[in-house]
Amino acid sequence: MAASYYCTKMGLKVLGIERFNDTGSIGTSSYGFTRIWRMCHPDLKYNQMQQEAIDIFKEIEERTKK
């Protein structure tokens, strides 16, 4: 989703296709309006990447008003 978002920011046309009827419902912590962020990895670079992902999601939510 982030790749699609940034492609549209660059002016490209993007088509997203979901494989399942009920998106994200099978074995995920990011279903519907909820999202679980785990930032307790012993390798700090993973925690930093997670924080960057949170910032990206916040930006997308602000721009799409979701």
N, C-alpha and C positions, 0 to 999 in steps of 0.2 A: 504494500500500500504506500509506503514511503517513497518508493521508486516512482510509482505512478504520480504521486503528489508533486514530486520535484520535476518530473517530466512536464506536467501541466504548467508549472511555474515558469518553465523555459519556453512555453508556447507550443509544446507538442500536443497532439491529440492522443488520448489514451482511452482504451477500452478495457475494463476490468471484468473478468469472467470468474464467477465463483463455482467451484466444483460441486458443492453440496447445497441442498435446498435450504437447510437451516444453518446459516454461516456460523462457524466457530463453536458449535455446540458439542463436538466430540473431543473430549480430552484437552480442553483448553481453559486457561484462566482469563481469557479475553473475550467473553461472550456478552453480547447485548451491550448494556451501558456500564458494565463492570470491567475492571482490569486490575490484576494483581501484579504489583511490582516487587520483585525480590532483589534487594541490594545488600546481600550479606555474603557475597562470594569472597573467598580468601585472596583471590587475585584482584587487586584493586582496578585493573584495567577493565574488567567486566562490569564492575560497579559504575565506572565512568561511562562506559558504553550505554548502560541502562539509564543513567541520568540524561544522556544525549537523546535517547529514545523518548523519554518522558517529555523533554523539551520539544521534540518534533511533534509528538501527539498533541501537546498543548497548542502549538502553532496551527496544526491542522484543525483542531476543534474550534479555535478562534476564527479562522478563516471560513469555516463551513457552518459555524453557529450550531454545532451538534453537542 
